[in-house]
Amino acid sequence: MASHVVGYPRMGSRRRLKFALELFWDGKSSAEDLQEVAADLRSSTWKQMDVAGIKYIPSNTFSHYDQVLDTTTMLGAVPARYGWAGSEIGFDVYFSMARGNASVPAMEMAKWFDTSYHYVVPELGPDVNFSYASRKAVSEYKEAKKLGVDTVPVLIGPVSYLLLSKPAKGVEKTFSPLSLLGKILPIYKEVVSELKAAGASWIQFDEATLVLDLDSHQLQAFTEAYSELESCLSGLKVLVQTYFADVPAEAYKLLTSLKGVTGFGFDLVRGTKTLDLIKGGFPTGKYLFAGVVDGRNIWANDLAGSLSTLLALESIVGKDKLVVSTSCSLLHVPVDLFNETKLDDEIKSWLAFAAQKVIEAFFSANAAAQASRKSSPRVTNKAVQKAAAALRGSEHRRATTVSARFDAQQKKLNLVVPAATIDSIAKELRSPQSQYKAKKISEEEYIKAINEEIDKVVKLQEELDIDVLVYGEPELSGFALTVNGWVQSYGSHCVKPPIIYGDVSHPKLPYVLWSIAVQSMATGPMKGMLPGPVTILNWSFVRNDQPRSDTCYQIALAIKDEIEYLEKAGIDVFQIDELALRDGLPLRKYEQASYLDWAVHSFRITNCGVQDTTQIHTHMYYSQFNDFPLSIINTDADVITIENCCSDELVFREGVNYGAGIGPGVYDILSPRILSAKQIADSITKKLATNIVSSNPDYKFKTREHAGVKLALENMVAAIELLCTELAHAMKEKSE
């Protein structure tokens, strides 16, 4: 049976691309150096899959930053503010769009469906002039072919690209990017023609938006697009790939009737109901790319279950038309389990990273590993299960309303439009941490170095008149942690998700001791930093042998204990990050209410026992919370902090009454651009229709050096002082 991989991680072993990108951005390497690293990563990936026996190997899934941004450059849809002259798009324009530069902001980012990956959102309007401005797809196909590997070039489908776009700044919000379909199809035709001329026999269009609940007009666009492309697709085999969820019945019927399409790819891990649609009817003579290898989690494939599914499908489509595939791109899992030299052997036997998933379809059996995982005493804790089950009988709300608590908090904390940060200040803490982990310094030296750095950070914030101080964030223990299990989140930023392999018991956090020590150093309020239960869940590789809601409740109980302990130790403000609340929102609408119910309940569990004078913040940054405003209100948090630098979204949509505080992010830490105090003040002024309680950077400073951070925070504090002066003057005039 032939095999296929939808896509592959780009960072390479030990985050090689990340470090190459950051050297280039810092001016410490050339464009040629970066291109050399990228070419080597592509080459090794193609050869690895070729040696493994994969028949359908993808190309054009590598990216220097983001695959949607690559499509934007292919179409020449560059916003005017980047000053593009109309020729082939180079690194200067490309990275300015991704990161901004000294004079203009970056394009907005949004979550890629229900994953933790972020894509760069295209900004489109009726007057955009599309042009074929990047031949990346063709050049990478030729590059692989020169190495002796015949690949399947992958393009984001034209309809999905437009559905993932937004109206450009200055364009009416009612403008539909889908109306531009006729303008982008000629460029897709050019790309397809060049690929065909280069020798491609297959081409893959990723149309993942087909798993969403689309209206009839949106669905009709797929028919129009592929009818228009049919003539240029002649002579090619065409795969339309979907992933991340079930395909709705109406979309399935439309998809399998598209003209010029040879095969269809489905996620059969998360889209189990799609199996019933296939069994109910599949077009004769077409290829079925069956996504039975999980591309979003790190557990070894249950091959007995997969074989049963494949045998059932084989009887429908025939062996020669059935292809074993990953459920989605392997972008969402770490690169290679071989790099995990310190991971527990038993747990390691249960896992498969990208390199292992490439060959999973060829394993004859993995029954021993499956049996080990099911029977291991490390997986089940009866006491934890009982405690989590008991949570379902209560709402777990704080006893008083947000407004009543706010009055009590103001009397104790005296914070009026305070300046705050939302995370650790700079990356200097990383050096002693890495040295200690590598056993280059002793525990005593490590503690001394951390204390010195924390003291420096606290003093810096006090010198800058930051009102609510932070020093860092905790690292949860109690889960299995990897050494090199990195996954791309956006650009060069990678995360290392923990592995939740069993019932979650109360973690022993060194953070408790650090927080108490730091509180004693500070003269003002110190914010306790904790990841929320939903974020821990969605940013981890979660066990797949029980409902995710059960695991989330277990985590919530653990965090609740930590918060109550820290409150007794004198911490008055807590930031419980729920950055990933939207990440787990199911793509199908009929599943969303249930998820939001247990997710929001889990958040309330963590802080339902604190005093009125204790202020609870939650940080949600790129959460697009207007999709579910009532659920955000239902968290019962005192202050919600969000990203608001690249996005205009802030105020809840009309008709939604939100009575708590909002802390808008007013400084984009991902960009080299540093706003002036006046620019920040103007930004805050635009948002004064809501209850602003604090102003913050939009995300973590811990990837930045102290020097740049200091200037940015100085400007933020100055902006707030300017704003407070203006507000006081306005109030005085009003009273007179």
C-alpha positions in Angstrom: 0.0 0.0 0.0 1.4 3.4 -1.0 2.1 6.0 1.7 1.9 9.8 1.9 3.0 12.6 4.3 0.9 15.8 4.3 3.8 18.0 5.5 6.9 17.9 7.7 8.4 20.1 10.5 10.7 22.9 9.1 12.9 23.7 12.1 15.1 20.6 11.7 16.8 18.7 14.4 17.6 20.8 17.5 15.9 23.9 16.0 18.5 24.5 13.3 16.4 26.9 11.3 15.5 28.9 14.3 19.1 29.8 15.1 19.9 30.5 11.4 16.9 32.9 11.2 17.9 34.7 14.4 21.5 35.1 13.2 20.2 36.6 10.0 17.8 38.9 11.7 20.6 40.1 14.0 22.8 40.9 11.0 25.3 38.2 12.0 24.9 36.1 8.9 24.1 36.7 5.2 21.0 35.8 3.2 23.2 33.2 1.4 24.0 31.6 4.8 20.3 31.3 5.6 19.5 29.9 2.2 22.2 27.3 2.6 20.8 26.1 5.9 17.3 26.0 4.5 18.4 24.0 1.4 20.2 21.5 3.6 17.1 21.0 5.8 14.9 20.5 2.7 17.3 18.0 1.2 17.6 15.9 4.4 13.8 15.8 4.8 13.2 14.7 1.2 16.0 12.1 1.4 14.7 10.7 4.7 11.2 10.2 3.3 12.6 8.7 0.1 14.7 6.2 2.0 11.7 5.3 4.2 9.8 4.3 1.1 7.2 7.2 1.1 5.7 7.3 -2.4 4.0 10.7 -2.1 6.6 13.1 -0.7 5.6 16.8 -0.2 7.6 19.8 -1.4 6.9 23.5 -0.8 5.9 22.7 2.9 9.2 24.2 4.1 8.9 27.9 5.0 11.3 30.5 6.4 8.4 31.8 8.5 4.8 30.7 7.5 3.1 28.8 4.7 0.2 31.3 4.4 2.7 34.2 4.2 4.4 32.2 1.4 1.2 32.1 -0.5 0.7 35.9 0.0 4.1 36.4 -1.5 3.3 34.0 -4.4 0.3 36.1 -5.1 2.1 39.5 -4.7 -0.5 40.6 -2.1 1.9 42.8 -0.2 0.2 45.6 1.8 1.3 49.1 0.6 3.0 50.0 3.8 6.0 47.7 3.1 7.0 49.7 0.0 7.3 46.7 -2.4 8.3 47.7 -5.9 6.7 44.8 -7.7 9.6 42.6 -8.5 10.4 39.1 -7.0 9.8 39.4 -3.3 13.0 39.1 -1.2 13.8 38.6 2.4 13.6 42.3 3.3 9.9 42.6 2.3 9.1 39.1 3.4 10.4 39.4 7.0 9.0 43.0 7.3 5.5 41.5 6.6 6.2 38.8 9.2 7.9 40.8 11.9 7.5 44.5 11.1 10.5 46.8 10.9 11.7 50.0 12.5 9.0 52.1 10.8 5.9 49.8 10.1 4.1 47.1 12.1 3.9 43.5 11.2 0.9 41.8 9.7 -1.6 40.3 12.1 -1.2 36.7 13.3 -4.0 34.3 14.1 -4.3 30.7 15.2 -4.1 28.1 12.5 -7.5 26.4 12.9 -7.6 24.7 16.4 -3.8 24.3 16.7 -1.2 26.3 18.6 0.5 27.3 15.4 0.1 30.9 14.2 -0.2 32.0 10.6 0.2 35.5 9.1 -3.2 36.7 8.1 -3.5 38.1 4.5 -4.8 41.7 4.3 -6.9 42.1 1.2 -9.1 44.7 -0.4 -11.0 45.3 -3.7 -8.1 47.2 -5.2 -5.3 44.7 -4.5 -3.2 44.0 -7.6 -2.2 40.4 -7.6 0.9 39.3 -9.5 3.1 36.1 -9.6 5.8 37.4 -7.3 7.4 34.2 -5.8 8.3 31.0 -7.6 9.1 29.2 -4.4 6.8 26.2 -5.2 8.4 25.6 -8.6 12.0 26.1 -7.5 11.6 23.7 -4.5 10.1 21.1 -6.8 13.0 21.4 -9.2 15.4 21.4 -6.2 14.1 18.0 -5.0 14.0 16.6 -8.5 17.7 17.5 -9.0 18.4 15.4 -5.8 16.6 12.5 -7.5 13.4 12.8 -5.4 10.1 13.3 -7.3 7.8 15.2 -4.9 4.2 16.4 -4.7 4.2 20.2 -4.7 1.8 21.5 -2.0 -0.2 24.8 -2.4 -2.7 26.3 0.0 -5.9 26.0 -2.0 -7.2 29.3 -3.5 -10.6 29.2 -1.6 -9.0 28.4 1.8 -6.5 31.1 1.3 -9.2 33.7 0.8 -11.4 32.4 3.6 -8.4 32.7 6.0 -7.8 36.3 4.9 -9.2 39.6 6.4 -10.1 43.0 5.0 -7.1 45.2 4.9 -6.8 48.3 7.1 -9.1 51.0 5.7 -11.3 48.5 3.9 -14.9 48.1 5.0 -15.2 45.2 7.5 -18.1 43.9 5.3 -15.7 43.3 2.4 -15.5 39.6 1.5 -12.0 38.5 0.4 -13.8 35.6 -1.3 -14.9 38.1 -4.0 -11.3 38.1 -5.2 -11.3 34.5 -6.3 -11.4 35.4 -10.0 -8.3 37.6 -9.5 -6.1 35.0 -7.9 -7.0 32.0 -10.1 -4.9 33.2 -13.1 -1.8 33.2 -10.8 -2.6 29.7 -9.6 -2.9 28.7 -13.2 0.6 30.1 -13.9 2.1 28.1 -10.9 0.4 24.9 -12.0 1.6 25.3 -15.6 5.2 25.9 -14.5 5.0 22.8 -12.2 3.6 20.7 -15.0 6.4 21.9 -17.3 9.0 21.1 -14.6 7.8 17.5 -14.6 5.4 17.3 -11.7 2.9 14.4 -11.9 0.9 15.2 -8.7 -0.1 18.5 -7.1 -1.6 18.9 -3.6 -4.1 21.7 -2.8 -4.6 22.1 1.0 -8.3 23.1 1.4 -8.6 22.6 5.1 -11.5 25.2 5.4 -13.7 22.4 4.0 -14.0 21.0 7.6 -15.6 24.2 8.8 -19.3 24.9 8.8 -19.4 26.9 5.6 -22.5 28.5 4.0 -23.7 27.6 0.5 -22.0 30.7 -1.1 -18.6 29.7 0.4 -19.1 26.1 -0.7 -20.0 27.1 -4.2 -16.6 28.9 -4.4 -14.9 25.5 -4.4 -16.9 24.4 -7.4 -16.1 27.6 -9.3 -12.4 27.5 -8.4 -11.7 23.9 -9.5 -14.0 24.2 -12.6 -11.8 27.2 -13.6 -8.6 25.4 -12.9 -9.7 22.2 -14.7 -8.1 22.9 -18.0 -4.7 23.7 -16.6 -4.8 20.7 -14.3 -5.2 18.4 -17.3 -2.4 15.9 -17.4 -1.8 16.2 -13.6 -3.1 14.1 -10.8 -4.6 16.4 -8.2 -5.0 15.8 -4.5 -7.3 18.0 -2.4 -6.3 17.6 1.2 -8.4 18.3 4.3 -7.5 17.9 8.0 -8.2 18.6 11.7 -11.9 17.6 11.8 -14.8 15.8 10.1 -15.8 17.1 6.8 -19.5 18.1 6.9 -21.8 15.9 4.8 -22.6 18.7 2.3 -18.9 19.6 1.9 -18.0 16.0 1.4 -20.6 15.6 -1.4 -19.2 18.8 -3.1 -15.6 17.9 -2.6 -15.9 14.4 -4.1 -17.6 15.9 -7.1 -15.0 18.5 -7.9 -13.8 18.6 -11.5 -10.2 17.7 -12.3 -9.5 16.2 -8.9 -7.9 12.8 -8.7 -7.7 12.1 -5.0 -9.1 13.3 -1.6 -7.3 13.4 1.7 -9.1 13.1 5.0 -8.1 13.3 8.7 -9.4 9.9 10.0 -8.0 10.5 13.5 -10.0 13.6 14.5 -12.5 13.1 11.7 -13.9 9.7 12.6 -17.4 10.5 11.3 -15.9 11.0 7.8 -15.5 7.3 7.7 -19.2 6.9 7.6 -19.4 9.3 4.7 -16.8 7.3 2.8 -18.7 4.1 3.5 -21.8 5.7 2.3 -20.3 6.5 -1.1 -17.0 7.3 -2.7 -16.4 8.2 -6.3 -15.2 5.2 -8.5 -11.6 5.4 -9.7 -10.6 8.1 -7.3 -7.7 7.9 -4.8 -8.4 8.0 -1.1 -5.5 9.4 1.1 -6.5 7.9 4.5 -5.0 9.9 7.4 -4.7 7.2 10.0 -1.3 8.3 11.4 -1.9 11.1 14.0 -0.1 14.2 12.9 -1.0 16.2 16.0 0.0 14.0 18.9 3.1 12.0 19.8 1.6 8.6 20.8 2.7 5.6 18.7 0.1 4.6 16.3 -2.3 1.9 17.3 -1.5 -0.2 14.2 -4.1 -2.9 14.9 -6.8 -0.2 14.9 -5.4 1.5 11.8 -5.2 -1.8 9.9 -8.8 -2.5 10.7 -9.8 0.9 9.3 -7.6 0.5 6.2 -9.0 -3.0 5.4 -12.6 -1.6 5.5 -11.6 1.3 3.2 -9.7 -1.1 0.8 -13.0 -3.0 0.2 -14.5 0.4 -0.9 -11.9 2.0 -3.0 -9.5 -0.9 -3.9 -6.0 -1.5 -2.8 -4.4 0.4 -5.7 -6.3 3.6 -4.9 -5.9 3.6 -1.1 -2.9 5.5 0.3 -1.8 5.4 3.9 -1.3 9.0 5.1 -0.7 11.3 8.1 -3.9 12.9 9.4 -2.3 16.4 8.8 1.1 17.9 8.5 3.7 16.7 11.0 4.5 20.3 11.6 2.7 19.9 14.9 4.9 17.3 16.5 8.7 17.3 17.3 11.2 16.2 14.7 12.9 13.0 16.0 12.5 10.8 19.1 16.2 9.8 18.5 17.2 13.2 20.1 15.5 12.3 23.4 18.5 10.8 25.3 17.0 11.6 28.8 13.4 10.5 28.4 12.2 7.7 30.5 12.6 4.4 28.5 9.1 3.1 29.2 7.4 6.4 28.2 9.7 6.7 25.2 8.5 3.3 24.0 4.9 4.8 23.8 5.9 7.7 21.5 6.5 8.5 17.9 7.8 11.9 16.7 7.8 13.0 13.0 10.7 10.8 11.9 9.0 7.8 13.5 5.6 8.6 12.1 7.1 8.6 8.6 7.7 4.9 8.9 4.9 3.9 11.3 2.8 2.5 8.4 5.5 -0.1 7.9 5.7 -1.5 11.4 4.5 -5.1 11.5 3.3 -4.7 15.1 3.5 -2.5 18.1 1.3 -4.5 20.5 4.0 -4.6 23.2 4.2 -0.8 23.5 0.4 -0.5 23.4 0.0 -3.1 26.2 2.7 -1.5 28.3 0.9 1.9 28.2 -2.5 0.5 29.1 -1.3 -1.5 32.0 1.4 0.8 33.5 0.6 2.0 37.1 2.1 5.3 36.2 -1.0 6.1 34.1 -3.8 5.8 36.7 -4.2 7.5 40.0 -7.6 6.6 41.6 -7.6 9.5 44.1 -7.0 12.1 41.4 -9.8 10.6 39.2 -12.2 10.7 42.2 -11.4 14.3 43.0 -11.8 15.4 39.4 -15.1 13.6 39.0 -16.5 15.4 42.1 -16.0 18.8 40.4 -18.9 18.4 38.1 -21.5 19.2 40.8 -20.7 22.9 41.3 -20.2 26.1 39.3 -17.1 27.1 41.3 -17.7 30.8 41.2 -16.3 33.4 43.5 -18.9 34.6 46.0 -19.1 38.3 44.8 -19.4 40.1 41.5 -16.6 41.6 39.4 -17.6 45.1 40.3 -17.7 44.5 44.0 -14.3 42.8 43.9 -12.9 45.6 41.9 -13.8 48.2 44.6 -12.1 46.0 47.2 -9.0 45.5 45.0 -8.7 49.3 44.4 -8.8 50.0 48.1 -6.0 47.6 48.7 -3.8 47.9 45.6 -4.6 51.5 44.5 -4.0 50.8 40.8 -5.3 53.4 38.3 -4.4 52.5 34.7 -1.3 50.8 36.0 1.7 49.9 33.8 2.4 46.2 33.9 4.2 43.5 32.1 2.7 40.1 31.4 5.7 37.8 31.7 9.4 37.6 32.4 11.4 40.7 31.4 14.2 39.3 29.3 16.1 36.2 28.4 19.0 36.6 30.8 17.4 34.0 33.1 18.0 31.3 30.5 21.7 31.2 30.8 21.9 30.0 34.5 19.0 27.6 33.8 20.7 26.0 30.9 24.0 25.8 32.7 22.4 24.1 35.7 20.5 21.6 33.5 23.8 20.8 31.7 25.5 20.3 35.2 28.0 23.1 34.5 27.2 24.9 37.7 26.1 23.6 41.1 22.6 24.0 42.6 24.0 26.7 45.0 25.6 28.6 42.1 22.3 28.3 40.2 20.2 29.6 43.0 22.6 32.5 43.6 22.6 33.4 39.9 18.8 33.3 39.7 18.4 35.4 42.8 20.8 38.0 41.4 19.0 38.2 38.1 15.6 38.4 39.7 16.8 41.2 42.0 18.1 43.0 38.9 14.8 42.6 37.1 12.7 43.7 40.1 14.9 46.8 40.5 14.6 47.6 36.8 10.8 47.5 36.9 10.8 49.7 40.1 13.1 52.2 38.5 10.8 52.4 35.5 7.7 52.9 37.7 6.1 49.7 36.6 3.1 49.3 38.9 2.6 45.6 39.0 5.9 43.6 38.9 6.8 40.2 37.5 9.9 38.2 37.4 9.0 35.1 35.4 6.7 32.2 35.0 6.8 28.7 36.4 7.7 25.4 34.7 5.3 22.7 35.7 6.8 19.5 37.0 5.0 16.2 37.2 4.7 15.6 33.4 7.2 13.9 31.2 9.5 16.6 29.7 11.6 16.3 26.6 15.0 17.7 25.8 14.5 18.4 22.1 10.8 18.0 21.6 10.5 21.4 20.0 7.5 22.4 17.8 7.1 25.6 15.8 4.6 28.1 17.1 5.4 30.9 14.7 8.4 32.2 12.8 11.5 31.2 14.7 9.6 30.7 18.0 9.3 27.1 19.1 7.7 25.5 22.2 8.5 22.3 23.9 5.1 20.8 25.0 5.2 18.6 28.0 3.7 15.1 27.7 0.7 14.3 29.9 0.8 10.5 30.0 -1.4 9.8 33.0 -3.5 11.2 35.8 -2.2 14.7 36.9 -1.4 15.0 40.6 -0.5 18.2 42.4 2.8 19.4 41.0 5.6 20.4 43.3 6.5 23.8 41.9 9.8 25.5 42.7 7.9 28.6 41.6 6.2 28.8 45.1 9.5 29.3 46.8 10.7 31.8 44.1 7.5 33.8 44.3 7.7 34.2 48.0 11.3 35.3 47.8 10.6 37.8 45.0 7.6 39.2 46.9 10.0 40.1 49.7 12.3 41.9 47.3 9.6 44.2 45.8 8.1 47.3 47.3 4.9 47.1 45.3 2.4 44.4 44.2 4.0 41.3 42.6 2.0 39.4 40.1 1.9 35.6 40.5 2.3 34.0 37.1 0.6 30.6 36.4 -0.4 28.9 33.2 -4.2 28.1 33.1 -5.5 24.6 33.0 -6.9 24.9 29.4 -3.6 26.3 28.2 -1.6 23.5 29.8 -3.9 21.1 28.2 -3.9 22.6 24.8 -0.2 23.2 24.8 0.7 19.7 25.9 0.7 16.4 24.2 -2.3 15.0 26.0 -3.1 11.4 26.7 -5.6 10.1 24.3 -7.1 7.3 26.4 -9.6 9.5 28.4 -11.7 12.6 27.6 -9.7 15.9 27.5 -12.1 17.4 29.9 -11.2 14.9 32.6 -7.5 15.8 32.2 -8.3 19.5 32.3 -10.2 19.2 35.6 -7.2 17.4 37.1 -4.9 20.2 36.1 -7.3 22.8 37.5 -7.2 21.2 40.9 -3.4 21.3 40.9 -3.3 25.0 40.0 -6.0 25.8 42.6 -3.8 24.5 45.4 -0.8 26.6 44.2 -2.8 29.8 44.0 -4.3 29.4 47.5 -0.8 28.7 48.9 0.7 31.7 47.2 -2.2 34.0 48.3 -1.5 33.0 51.9 2.2 33.9 51.3 1.2 37.5 50.3 0.7 37.5 46.6 -2.3 39.8 45.8 -2.4 39.7 42.0 -2.4 36.6 39.8 -2.1 36.2 36.1 -3.6 32.9 35.1 -2.7 32.6 31.4 -5.3 31.1 29.1 -3.4 31.9 26.0 -4.7 28.7 24.4 -8.4 28.9 25.2 -9.3 29.2 21.6 -6.7 26.7 20.4 -8.9 23.8 21.7 -12.2 25.3 20.3 -13.6 22.5 18.0 -13.9 23.5 14.4 -17.4 22.2 14.1 -20.0 24.4 15.7 -22.0 21.5 17.2 -19.1 20.6 19.4 -18.1 24.1 20.6 -20.6 24.7 23.5 -19.5 21.5 25.3 -15.8 22.5 25.1 -16.4 26.1 26.3 -18.5 24.8 29.2 -15.8 22.6 30.7 -12.9 24.8 29.7 -14.3 27.9 31.4 -15.4 25.9 34.4 -11.8 24.6 34.7 -10.5 28.2 34.8 -13.0 29.2 37.6 -12.0 26.2 39.6 -8.4 27.5 39.9 -9.4 30.7 41.7 -12.8 30.2 43.2 -11.4 30.2 46.7 -9.4 33.5 46.7 -10.4 36.7 48.6 -12.2 39.6 47.0 -9.0 41.7 47.4 -7.0 39.3 45.3 -7.1 40.4 41.6 -7.2 37.6 39.0 -5.9 38.5 35.5 -6.0 36.2 32.6 -3.9 36.7 29.4 -5.4 35.5 26.1 -3.4 37.3 23.5 -4.2 36.1 19.9 -7.5 34.6 21.1 -10.0 36.3 18.7 -12.4 36.3 21.7 -15.2 38.0 19.9 -16.0 34.5 18.6 -17.3 33.5 22.1 -17.7 36.7 24.2 -20.1 35.2 26.7 -17.7 32.5 27.5 -15.0 35.0 28.2 -17.3 36.9 30.5 -18.1 33.6 32.2 -14.5 33.1 33.3 -15.3 35.6 36.0 -11.7 37.1 35.7 -11.1 40.6 37.1 -8.9 41.7 34.2 -8.4 40.2 30.7 -5.2 41.0 29.0 -5.0 40.6 25.2 -2.8 41.2 22.2 -3.8 44.5 20.6 -0.8 45.7 18.6 -1.3 44.2 15.2 -5.0 43.6 15.7 -7.8 46.2 16.0 -10.0 43.8 18.0 -10.6 44.9 21.5 -14.2 46.0 22.3 -16.7 43.2 22.7 -19.2 43.3 19.8 -22.2 45.6 20.1 -24.8 44.4 22.6 -22.4 42.5 24.8 -22.0 44.1 28.2 -18.6 43.4 29.7 -18.1 44.8 33.2 -14.6 43.6 34.0 -11.2 45.2 33.2 -9.3 44.9 30.0 -5.5 45.2 29.7 -4.7 45.9 26.1 -1.2 44.9 24.8 0.2 48.2 23.5 3.7 47.1 22.4 4.5 44.3 19.9 7.4 42.4 21.3 7.9 40.3 18.2 8.8 43.4 16.1 12.0 45.4 16.2 9.8 48.5 16.1 9.7 50.5 19.4 6.7 52.8 19.7 7.1 56.3 21.1 5.2 57.3 24.3 2.8 59.4 22.1 2.1 56.5 19.8 1.3 54.2 22.8 -0.9 56.9 24.4 -2.8 57.4 21.2 -3.3 53.6 21.0 -4.7 53.5 24.6 -7.0 56.5 24.0 -8.7 54.6 21.1 -9.6 51.8 23.6 -11.0 53.9 26.4 -14.6 52.9 25.6 -13.9 49.8 27.7 -12.7 49.4 31.3 -9.0 49.6 30.9 -7.3 48.5 34.1 -3.7 48.1 32.9 -1.5 48.5 29.8 1.0 45.8 28.8 3.3 44.5 26.2 1.3 42.1 24.0 3.3 39.0 24.9 6.4 37.7 26.6 9.5 39.9 26.8 11.7 36.9 27.7 13.1 36.5 24.2 14.4 40.1 24.3 17.6 41.6 25.7 17.4 44.0 28.6 18.4 47.1 26.5 15.5 47.0 24.1 13.1 46.0 26.8 14.1 49.0 29.0 13.4 51.5 26.2 10.1 50.0 25.4 8.9 49.9 29.0 10.1 53.5 29.5 8.0 54.6 26.6 5.0 52.6 27.9 5.2 54.2 31.4 5.6 57.7 29.9 2.5 57.0 27.8 0.5 56.1 30.8 1.6 59.2 32.7 0.7 61.3 29.7 -2.7 59.6 29.5 -3.4 60.0 33.3 -2.6 63.7 33.0 -5.0 64.1 30.1 -7.7 62.1 32.0 -7.3 64.3 35.1 -7.5 67.4 33.0 -10.7 66.2 31.3 -12.3 65.2 34.6 -11.5 68.7 36.0 -13.1 70.4 33.1 -16.1 68.2 33.4 -16.5 69.0 37.1 -16.3 72.7 36.4 
